[in-house]
Amino acid sequence: LQYILYTAGVAIHNIYFHPLSKFPGPACRAAFHLPGIWEMWSGWSVQNIYALHEKYGNVVRIAPDALSFNTAPAWKDIYGFQQDKKQIEKDYKRFPDVPDPLPILTSNDTDHARMRRLVSHAFSENAIQELLPLIATYIDELVNQIQTLIADVDHTVVDMNKCFNCLSFDIVSGLSFGEAVGALKGDYSYIETFFASCKLYPIIPTAYEYSAVKMALDFMMMIPKFRKTHEMGYLATKAKVERRMEHEVSKYRDFMTYILRHNDERGMTKSEITGSTTVLVNAGGEATAACMAAAIYYLLRNPDCMEKLVKEVREAYCNRNDITARPLHLVYLNAVVEEVLRIYPPTPGLFSRRTGVGGKNIDGYFVPPNTSLGVHPYSANHSSANFTNPQKFVPERWLPIPPSEYSYDIRDARQPWSTGPRNCIGRSLAYLEIRTSLASVLWSFDMMLCEESREWASEQRYNIVWNRPELKVKLSRRRSIDCNTMNPS
């Protein structure tokens, strides 16, 4: 009886007397953390928060101490450069306790700026162009494998989701420490471990809200076998980083070349380099693979868009090797990539922050202290207040001069790489990899979507990454097409 009365008292306080009680949202979420945590475990949190925004508006209370926004000004107010120089801190309830820290994610503003300055050398425009030959070797390997697969039989069914996973993780690991994880050669273990660990992400917020869960988790981490399994992916990356750091000279200039060259007493410790490289490999590999797979899916579901892009790519290049030999300047390809990042954001969930003493004004709303908050990318990208026909795949909205119907889209509401001082440092590399890979595949093959993959995007759940199923596509050798030898402009 005491527990029931206590629970009822907490619910009444949270709904009617809590500092966030003025914000709209369902009463069950205002009262308890359990509904939100349950949705994380179910995998439907992204779609459900989107539905809440559609019902309640631009700001929604999604937990007793949490708000979700879906507007362009909120991006700037929460994540952008602050006038007082102090950023809103990351929400401590959303970041894991790992064997070595992931400092580029969890560090304070000063340490983050120090590490970012060093890592940024690897992502300069000159550095990225120098990495293009290495990227090309992995793209060639994938294309050659597919060509061998379909050599005798046209319309061979290929899982393009797995192809892009292998390609992306091999590229980013090869660029990070000069040693690919070997996925294109058939070793899928690193990727399988990564996606398996992602499914357990909801245990982190669960442990912070329920002490019994945290105690059980702490106890399990004391068991050597469990801890080894938990750390398997991290330790695999750590071993590769340590091997690379033992050899300062590499066949190709990889990320480590620039990090080691510029590292000094004001730089990064060995542990920080290892942790940051782990983030680059996992986040970079997954995000670019997701974008490339989604691009193929949406193009195949929209044949007119596919026809335009294939025509642009094949008329621009007479030889596939030319695609990876120089920068791409294909207007419609760029528009397709931007639209994919809108309709299918690689990271659709909240980038959670937590307000400090004094609270914060966010898009005209005063948010009290100790409030978890963030912009929900999926909701922002699919809001009709931000984009015309948000559920339609329309690359033309991103053209330099879009159709008049889409000229009033609020483009700043879409921030696939976040914004401000902690935005994705590898976004330029991601664009290069995505555009080059898509152009190479579309130049080489004709495609047809298999019936069982027609609802590929709508059936996906999300934990900390999209749980992407097989994307079954029938591939065949490209049709003969007249080549326009004019260089792309």
Order of alpha helices (4+ residues) and beta strands (2+ residues): alpha-alpha-alpha-alpha-beta-beta-alpha-beta-alpha-alpha-alpha-beta-alpha-alpha-alpha-alpha-alpha-alpha-alpha-alpha-alpha-alpha-beta-beta-beta-beta-alpha-alpha-beta-beta
